[in-house]
């Protein structure tokens, strides 16, 4: 289900180039010049990049994620993960030149807003003078932060957003890519493949209703050339797309009415948690009962699923990490199951998919710091990012020709379905029901019709 290079190029040509967020921060070159001038005024050497001065401060890592707002479930595991990372970094890290450097992590909340994400990224660059930026969770956060990093020449690693909206909506070209920003996650080709595999297990009329919002994910998933439409058509499915809607939509009656009229038996889309709750409530009120509901983003988290009550059983979604993933931590050697168990022991909460990816960002950071020359040497840090080849809890990460485009490394994902639990500590559990897109992930049950 891969997207061909010709189709990638088309999206690159048609992608919106959202450059507004870049203006929020000063150029790294300007910051360095300003710093040099200040030192000169003080009567000191302006060579602020000299190793002795660079080593006098810690290696600073900036981390941006949505910890509040409608995307807050993506940041639910941040405190747990940051505790592990800070404990690991506390003795310092030995760099490539044999020196041990302290590592400081500076955390910022995007508040689930693009402008806020750009603003805090600019602050991390110009005020905190971070050496490396990390960012997680949906294009609304990853893209503006990555744009700030690219503009201001700061190495940046991002994840938890499909690679197409991260790359193309930022103006990326397959034959060029970016210099300072690198990304790892799965792509639309993988989620489409997993959804088709799940839908093929249920007897339906192959009519699919789309819930594609007017945001980075929704516009990418609904793209007429490179999103769901052409692939579903080729696979023999009919897509009913009533059009885009704003996040935090309070009325899905038009969508439900259209789906009923067109005999839609499969509902798909990529929505924020409040919108799936509104849609399911209104669908129930209006007597609409599809056979399959496979929705991205909103259906990833136990806290969202539990809030839906009986409507949660047999909802399905992409599944990109869990306790049965066959990988280990490069920091501690823990298996994925051990990491999930540690999260539950520390928080008394059910494991969630984003634990692995938030954790893996700091596996990546640790590896980069070890291969860098310490704080202040942007070129060496960038080289360390570009040459990454690391086994993490989410799988192997390597750039340099191994991904669909220069700046992207792909990670595995499968199809999962939620099951209401009659016993045990949790109300619902997500299990792997198809693994066509990643056979190394074991299947735990059969795909069932939505009920």
N, C-alpha and C positions, 0 to 999 in steps of 0.2 A: 504493500500500500504506500510505497514511497512517492514523494513528489519529485517529478523530473526536473532536471536543471532548467529546461525551457520554461517550466511553470514557475520555478523560483525566480527566474529573471523577470517574468511578467509582474510578479508581485513586487519585486524590487523597483520596477519602473513606475508602478502605480501607487506604491506606498506613500502615505502621508509623511512628510518630513517635519516632525514636531520639534522645532528648535527653540520654542519659547522658553522651555525650562533651562536651557543652557545659559541664558543671560543672567541668571540669579547669582552666579559666582564669578569671582575674579579669575583671570588666567593664572595657572600655576607659575608661568614665566613672570607675570607681573608681581605675584606674591614674592617670588625669589628676589626680583629686582628691588622691591620695596624693602625686603628684609636686609639686603645688602647695603642699601642706602642708609638704613637706620644704624647698622653696625658701624659704617664709615663715619657717620655723624658722631657716634660715641667715641671715635678715636681708635676703634679696633679694626682688625683685619676684616675686609668684606668677603673673605673666602668662606662663606657660611656652609659650603658643601664639603669643606675639608674633613677628613675622617675623624680627627680628634674631637671636633665640635659635634659632628653628626652622631658620634657614639656617646655623647654626654646626655642624650635624652633617650627615652624608650622608643621602640618600634611601635608606632601607633596604628591600630586597626580600627576603622570606622565601620559600624554595622547598622544598617537601616532595614526596618521591617514594619509591617502594620500591626501595632500592638493595641490600638484602639480603633473604633469605627467599625463599619460593616465587615471589613476583612480581618478583624481581630482574631478569629479562630486560627489564622495562619501564624500568629505570633504566640499562641497559647503555651508552647513548649520553650519559649525563649529563655525564661529565667532558669529553667533546669539545664538547658544546653550551655548557657553562659557560665553557670556555676562550674560545670565540668571544664570548660575552656580556660577559665581564669585559674582554676586549680592546676591545670596542666602547665599553663604559662608561668605560674608564680616563681619557679626557680630560675627563670630565664631560658633562652633558647640559644644554642651555639650556632652561629652563622657559618657561611662558607669560608670566611677568612679566619675561622678559629676563635672568634670573640663571642662571649656570652652577652646577650642583650636582654634587657627587660622588655616585656610586651604589655602594652596598655590597650584595652578594648573600650571604645567609646560608642555607646548605644544611642540611637535616635529612633523615635517613633514617627512613621510617616502619617499616622492618623487616618490611613486609608485614602489619602488625598494626593493626587499627582503634584500639585503645586507645593504642598508641604514636603513631599519627598525630595523635590528639587532643592527646596530651601535648606533642609537639614544637610543634604549632601554638600551644598555650597559652603555651609558653615564648617562641616568637617574638613573640607579642603582648605579654605582660606583662613579659618580661625584656629582650628585644632591641628592643622597641617599633618593630616594622616598620611601614612606611607602606603596604605592599602585599604581599599574600600570593599566591603562585602554587602550584598543586598539580596533580599529574598521576597518572593511572594507576589505574583501577578504582574502583568505589564504596567499597571498603574503605579507600582512601586519600583520595579526593576528598571523600567525605561528611563524615567527622569533622573534617577541616580546614575545610571550608566552614561547618560548624556552629559551630566556634569563632569563625570570622571574623564570622558573622552575629550571634552572641551578643555579641561584644565590639566590634562596630561598626568593623571593619577591612575595607576593600575587598579583594576576593579574586576571582581568575580561575582557573578550573579547566578541565581537558580530559582526554581519554582515558578516558572512561566514558560509556556510552550515556546520553542525556539523561534518559530516564524514571526509572531508579533514582536518578540524582543529584537530580532534582527532586522526585519523588513520595515516595520513601522518607525524605526529609527533611521531609515534611509540607507541601510546596509546593501551593498552590491556583492553578489556571489564571487565576483572576480577580484574584489578588493577587501571588503570587510572593514574591521576597525583595528586600531593600533593598541589601545589601552584597555579595552573592555572585552571580557571573555565570559562565556555562559555555558552551563551544562544543565540539561533536562531532556525530556522527550519532545516529540513534535506532533503536529496534527496528524501526520501519517500514522503514528502509533495509536493515538486515541481513536481515530476512525477505524483502524484495523481491529482494535479491541472491542469497540462497540458493534461492528458488523459481526464479529465472532459471537458476541453475546446474543444479538438479535436473531442470528441464525439458529439458535437453540430453542426459540419460541415460535409457535405457529401464528403468524400474523399476515395481514394483507400487504405488508411492506410499504405502508404509507406512514411517513415520518413528519411530525410537527416540530418546528424549530422555535426555540426560545433563545434568540441571539440578541443580547443587549447592545446598546450603542456605546461600547467601550473597546479596549484593545483586544480582549479575548473574543468578544461577540463578533466584531467586524472581521477578525481573522477566521473564525470558525465558519462564518457565513459568506466568506469571499466567493464570488461566483466562479472564479477560475482556479483558486488554490485551496479553498476550504472544503467543507462537506459536500456542497452541491454536485460537482462533477463526479466525485468518487461514488456517492450514493446512486447517482444516475447510472453509472457504469455497472454497479452491482445489482441493478434491477429494483431500486427503491425510488419511490416518489416523494420528494421533499416539499412540504407545505411551509413556506416561510412568510408569515404575515408582516414582517418588517421589524425594525429595531425599536427598542423601548429604553427609557432611561433606567439606570440603577435606582433601587428603592421605589420601584413601580408599585402603585397601590391598586391597580385594576387590570386584571388579565381577562376580562369578560370577552373582549374582541378575539383574543387568541383562542380561548376555550370554545367560543361559538364557531370560529373557523375550523378548529380541529374536529368538532362534532359534525359539522356540515360535510367535511372532506373525509370522514370515516378514518381519522388518524388513530392508529393503534399503537404507535411508538412515539414517545415524546423525547426529544433530546435538546441539548443546549448547554450553556455555560453561564451560570448566574451566581450572584452573591447570595449568601444564606438567607437574608430576609425575603428575597424574591421567591425562592423555592417554597418557603412557608406560605406566602400569600397565594402563589399559584395553586398549590395543593389544596389549601382551604377552599378557595373559590371553585376549583374543579369539583370537589366533593359536594359543595353547595349546589352546583349546577348539574349534577348527575353525570359528570364526564369520567369514564373509567377506562383509560388506556391499558393495553396488555403489558407494555414495557415503558419504564421511565428511566432513561440513562442520561444523567445530567452531570456535567463537570463543575468543579470548583465548590459549589454549595454542599454537595453530598460527600465530601471527603472526611468530615469531622464528626466524632461521636456526639459532641455537645449539640450540634445542629440536628443530627439524626434523632437523638433522644427527645428533643423538643417537639418533634413532629408527631409523637404518639404512635397510634396504630397505622398512620399513613406512611411510616418509615419502612415497614416490612417489604422486602424484595425490591426496594429502590436500588438502582445500579449506577456504577460510576467507574471511571478509570481508577486504577490502583497502582501507585508508583513506589510504595515502600511498605514494609511490614515485617513482623517477626519471623516469617518464613523465608525472607530473602537470604541467599547463601553467601553473605559477605561479612567481613569483620572490620572493626574500627582500627585505623592506623595509629590511633593514639593509645588505646588501652588493650586492643586485642579482643574486645567484647564482640560477641555475635549480635546480630540484629535482635534476636529474642532476648538476650541478656540486657541489651539497651532498653528495650520496651519494658522489661521487668523492673529495671532500675528506675525508669520514669514513674511507673506505678508506685513503687515503694517510696519514692521521694515526694510524690504529689498526691497520692491516693486517687489518681485519675486514670482513665483508660488510655492506652497508647493511641497515638494519632500518626498519620502518614508523614506529617511535616517534621516530626522529630528527627528522622534520618537525614533529611536534606538540610535543616538548620544546623545539625551536628556536623554534617559533612563540610559545610563552609569553613568551619574552624579546623577540620582536618586539612583542608586545602591551605588555609592560612598558615598553619604550623609548618607544613611542607615548604611553602614559599619562603617563610622567614628563615628556615634552616639553610635554604639554598641562596639566600640573598647576601648582601654585604652590610646588612644592618640598616638603621634609619638614615634617611637623607640621600640614599643612592637609588634614585628612581629607575635608572637604566638597568641596574642589576636586579631590582625587584621585578620589573617588567619581564626581564629575561627568565626569571624563575617562574613567573606565572605562565609564560608561553611554553616553557619546556616541561610543564607538569606532566607526570605519568604516575598516577597514584591509585592504589586500591583503597577504596573507602567503603563505608557502610551502605552506600547506595550503588556501588559498583565501581569499575575502573574508570578513571577520568584522564583523558589525554587529548590535547589539541594537536595542531600541526598536521592537518590532512586526514585525520581519523574521523572527522564529523562531516555533516552535510555541507557546511561552509567553514571557512577558516576559523572563526571565533566560537564555534559551537562543538561541544562534545555531548553525545547522546547517552542517556541512561535508560534502563529497561522499565517497562510498564505493562500491566495486564488488565483484565477486566474483573471487577469485584462486585459483589452483591451483598446487601445488608440483610441479616437474618435476626428476627426478634428472638430473644433468649428466654426459655422457660425457667432456667435455673442459672446459677453462677453470679458473679459480681456485676455483670454489665447487662443493660437492657437490650442492646443490639451488638452484633459483631459483624464485621465485614470479612468475607471469605473470597478467595480467588476462585472464579468459576470458568475462566478461559485464560489460556496462556499462549495463544498462537503467536503473539508478538514478542514473547520472551519465554521460551520453553524451559529455561533454567529455574523459573519460579514454579513451584508445585501447585497443582490444582487441588482445592479442598472440597469442592461440591459442584452440583449441577446448577446451571442457570434455570430459574423458574419464572413463570409469569408474575407480573406485579399484582399484589393483593393487599 
